[in-house]
Amino acid sequence: MFHLAKALLCLYVVLRFLLPLPWPRWAKGTIAVVLMVVFQHSLISRIVFGTMFSPEVPRMTMIVVNWMAGTILLLSIFQLVLDLVSLATAALRRRRIRIPVGLRYGIGALAMSLAAFAVNQAIRVPPVKEVEIRIHNLPAQFDGYRLIQLTDLHISRLFQAPWVEETVAKANAQNADLIVITGDLIDGDLQARNLDVAPLAKLRAPDGVFTIPGNHEYYFGHDDWMRQYETLGLRTISNGHVVLSRGGAQMVLAGVNDLNATRFGLEGPDVGKALSGAPADVPVILLNHQPRDAKLSADAGADLQLSGHTHGGMIWGFDRLIARFNNGFVSGLYDVDQMSLYVNNGTALWIGFALRLGVPSELTVITLRPN
């Protein structure tokens, strides 16, 4: 259905935007074929590489492909608006309305420009975002505690070692007490991504660097990747927890597996198991890649859940669609039965939809305060 919907969307652009242009038929036919092929790049990647999540092609190729795909997507929106306005105007005037060629060129140029900007925003090293979150019964010793949340790095042919190096340096420059990575670190198998993930070993924080799996870890050999993360100095949490101490006070950092684990015959998320044996009456921070089951975390006693997965919706307006698949959670801070849920827009995003408009990526610095 996903690929069929994309084909229909592209066909709409061809029929309503491209064909009416006063160009030679051979030129319009050639462009139509190119647009259809580009817009189906995920399907082609799946056929050629066996997965649509990690096409092993040059980085510049993926940048151009995403720019062209973004142009098609935006053109479909602009053309739809133009058609609706034309229909309404024709109904009021009771005569057919011809859309000026200059107007078509205008929306084409706008779509191309916005798509270029959207790709640039998607692939840049993320800006620092400061967030203050209040936690019930936070000990005074942890007042002002600073942690960095990275998520959805999707290290791939689009986000390679130089990008990872810059992101790591930026994270370390914040001098946070703790760094957590809430899943989807990679796109690709260990052999393909080995050099690109290597800079993660430079992440530094006094209380350590911790990570959990996201759904994409399971697509590319979960066990191999979790072992690799450990060799890089990232402590992995799988339905378990660690206890952080400061001046005699304690705080629990727990993490669960991703919902997709069961599809691969592995243990799914289990908040009860993650918190089993944890000290009572201390704040609990839970790492869960997907935000949809936040209520289960609240019921289990978590005080703060940190999630990613949604990429914030990527394009303003799309957040409402993405929220429908995540129980309404898509970006920012939520109150879930007195538990705080923070859904990160993502440090990066999936290579197959590298567009951001109005939904910036973020390197998130969270400061904890008592409630």
Residue pairs with C-beta under 8 A, 6 or more apart in sequence:
2 42
3 40
3 42
3 43
6 39
6 40
6 42
7 36
7 39
7 40
9 39
9 72
9 73
9 76
10 35
10 36
10 39
10 40
10 72
10 76
11 36
12 76
12 79
12 80
13 35
13 72
13 75
13 76
13 79
14 32
14 35
14 36
16 79
16 83
17 75
17 79
17 104
17 107
17 108
18 28
18 31
18 32
18 35
19 28
19 32
20 99
20 101
20 104
21 28
21 101
21 104
22 101
35 68
35 72
37 44
38 65
38 68
38 69
38 72
39 68
39 69
39 72
41 55
41 65
41 69
41 352
42 52
42 352
43 52
45 51
45 52
45 54
45 55
45 352
46 52
48 55
49 55
49 56
51 219
51 220
52 352
53 187
53 216
53 219
53 220
53 350
53 351
53 352
54 156
54 157
54 187
54 188
54 189
54 192
54 220
54 351
55 62
55 157
55 351
55 352
56 157
56 188
56 192
57 157
58 157
59 157
59 158
59 160
62 157
62 158
62 351
62 354
63 119
63 123
63 158
63 354
66 119
66 122
66 351
66 353
66 354
66 355
67 112
67 115
67 116
67 119
68 115
69 115
69 353
69 355
70 114
70 115
70 116
70 118
70 119
70 355
71 111
71 112
71 115
73 115
73 355
74 110
74 111
74 114
74 115
75 107
75 108
75 111
78 107
78 110
78 111
79 107
82 99
82 103
82 107
86 97
86 99
89 97
90 96
90 97
114 357
115 355
117 357
118 315
118 355
118 356
118 357
119 354
119 355
121 355
121 356
121 357
121 360
121 361
122 314
122 348
122 349
122 354
122 355
122 356
122 361
123 158
123 159
123 163
123 348
123 354
124 361
125 163
125 166
125 167
125 170
125 363
126 167
126 170
126 347
126 348
126 360
126 361
126 362
126 363
127 360
127 361
127 362
127 363
128 170
128 174
128 362
128 363
128 364
128 365
129 360
129 362
129 363
129 364
129 365
130 365
130 367
131 333
131 342
131 364
131 365
131 366
131 367
132 366
132 367
132 369
133 304
133 333
133 340
133 342
133 366
133 367
133 368
133 369
134 340
134 368
134 369
134 370
134 371
135 283
135 303
135 304
135 340
135 368
135 369
135 370
135 371
136 283
136 303
136 338
136 371
137 281
137 282
137 283
137 303
137 370
137 371
138 251
138 283
138 368
138 369
138 370
138 371
139 246
139 249
139 250
139 251
139 282
139 283
139 370
140 249
140 370
141 246
141 247
141 248
141 249
142 246
142 249
142 251
142 283
142 368
143 368
143 369
143 370
144 367
144 368
144 369
145 177
145 178
145 246
145 251
145 367
145 368
146 174
146 175
146 176
146 177
146 178
146 365
146 366
146 367
146 368
147 176
147 177
147 178
147 179
147 180
147 205
147 285
147 365
147 366
147 368
148 171
148 174
148 176
148 178
148 179
148 180
148 205
148 363
148 364
148 365
148 366
149 180
149 181
149 182
149 306
149 342
149 344
149 364
149 366
150 167
150 171
150 179
150 180
150 181
150 182
150 347
150 363
150 364
151 181
151 182
151 183
151 184
151 214
151 289
151 306
151 307
151 308
151 309
151 344
151 346
151 347
152 182
152 183
152 184
152 214
152 308
152 309
152 311
152 344
152 346
152 347
152 348
152 349
152 350
153 159
153 164
153 167
153 181
153 184
153 185
153 186
153 347
153 348
154 184
154 185
154 186
154 187
154 216
154 348
154 349
154 350
154 351
155 164
155 185
155 186
155 187
155 188
155 193
155 196
155 197
155 348
156 186
156 187
156 188
156 193
156 196
156 351
157 188
157 351
158 348
158 351
158 354
159 196
159 348
159 351
160 196
161 195
161 196
161 198
161 199
163 348
164 196
164 197
164 198
164 199
164 200
165 199
165 202
167 347
167 363
168 199
168 200
168 202
168 203
169 202
170 363
171 179
171 203
171 363
172 202
172 203
172 204
174 363
174 365
176 205
176 365
177 205
177 206
177 207
178 205
178 206
178 207
178 208
178 209
178 210
178 244
178 253
179 203
179 204
179 205
179 208
179 209
179 210
180 209
180 210
180 211
180 253
180 287
180 306
181 209
181 210
181 211
181 212
181 234
182 211
182 212
182 214
182 287
182 288
182 289
182 306
182 307
182 308
182 344
183 211
183 212
183 213
183 214
183 215
183 216
183 217
183 258
183 287
183 289
183 308
183 309
184 214
184 215
184 216
184 217
184 289
184 308
184 309
185 197
185 200
185 211
185 214
185 216
185 217
185 225
185 229
186 193
186 197
186 216
186 217
186 220
186 225
187 193
187 216
187 220
187 350
187 351
188 220
189 220
189 221
189 224
190 220
190 221
190 224
190 225
190 228
194 228
197 228
197 232
198 232
200 229
200 232
200 233
200 234
201 232
201 233
203 209
203 233
203 234
207 244
208 235
209 233
209 234
209 235
210 234
210 235
210 236
210 237
210 242
210 253
210 255
210 287
211 229
211 234
211 235
211 236
211 237
211 255
212 236
212 237
212 238
212 255
212 256
212 257
212 258
212 287
212 288
212 289
213 222
213 225
213 226
213 236
213 238
213 257
213 258
213 261
213 289
214 258
214 289
214 290
214 308
214 309
215 258
215 259
215 260
215 289
215 290
215 309
216 350
217 225
217 226
217 258
218 258
218 260
218 261
218 263
218 264
218 266
222 261
222 264
222 266
226 236
226 238
229 236
230 236
235 242
237 253
237 254
237 255
237 274
237 287
238 255
238 256
238 257
238 267
239 255
239 256
239 257
239 267
239 269
239 270
239 273
239 274
240 254
240 255
240 273
240 274
241 252
241 253
241 254
241 255
241 274
241 275
241 277
241 278
241 284
242 252
242 253
242 254
243 250
243 251
243 252
243 253
243 278
243 279
243 282
244 250
244 251
244 252
244 253
245 251
249 282
250 279
250 282
251 282
251 283
251 284
251 285
252 275
252 278
252 279
252 282
252 283
252 284
252 285
253 285
253 287
254 271
254 274
254 275
254 278
254 284
254 285
254 286
254 287
254 302
255 274
255 286
255 287
255 288
256 269
256 270
256 271
256 274
256 286
256 287
256 288
257 266
257 267
257 268
257 269
257 270
258 268
258 269
258 289
258 290
259 268
259 269
259 290
259 292
259 293
261 267
261 268
261 269
262 268
269 288
269 293
271 286
271 288
271 296
271 297
271 300
271 302
272 300
274 286
275 284
275 300
275 301
275 302
278 284
283 303
283 304
284 301
284 302
284 303
284 304
285 302
285 303
285 304
285 305
285 306
286 297
286 302
286 304
286 305
286 306
287 305
287 306
287 307
288 294
288 297
288 305
288 306
288 307
289 307
289 308
289 309
290 307
290 309
290 326
291 305
291 307
291 309
291 310
291 326
291 327
291 329
291 330
291 341
291 343
292 325
292 326
292 327
292 329
293 327
294 305
294 307
294 327
294 329
294 334
294 336
294 339
294 341
295 327
295 336
295 337
297 305
297 336
297 339
297 341
298 305
298 336
298 337
298 338
298 339
299 337
302 339
303 339
303 340
304 339
304 340
304 341
304 342
304 368
305 336
305 339
305 340
305 341
305 342
306 342
306 344
306 366
307 329
307 341
307 342
307 343
307 344
308 343
308 344
308 346
309 326
309 343
310 319
310 322
310 323
310 326
310 329
310 330
310 331
310 343
310 345
310 346
311 322
311 345
311 346
311 349
311 350
311 359
312 319
312 330
312 331
312 343
312 344
312 345
312 346
312 359
312 360
313 319
313 320
313 321
313 322
313 323
313 330
313 331
313 359
314 322
314 349
314 353
314 355
314 356
314 357
314 359
315 355
315 356
315 357
315 358
315 359
316 357
316 358
316 359
317 358
318 359
319 330
319 331
319 359
320 330
322 330
323 329
323 330
329 341
329 343
330 343
331 343
331 345
331 359
332 342
332 343
333 340
333 341
333 342
334 340
334 341
334 342
334 343
335 341
342 364
342 366
344 362
344 364
345 359
345 360
345 361
345 362
346 361
346 362
347 361
347 362
347 363
348 361
349 356
349 361
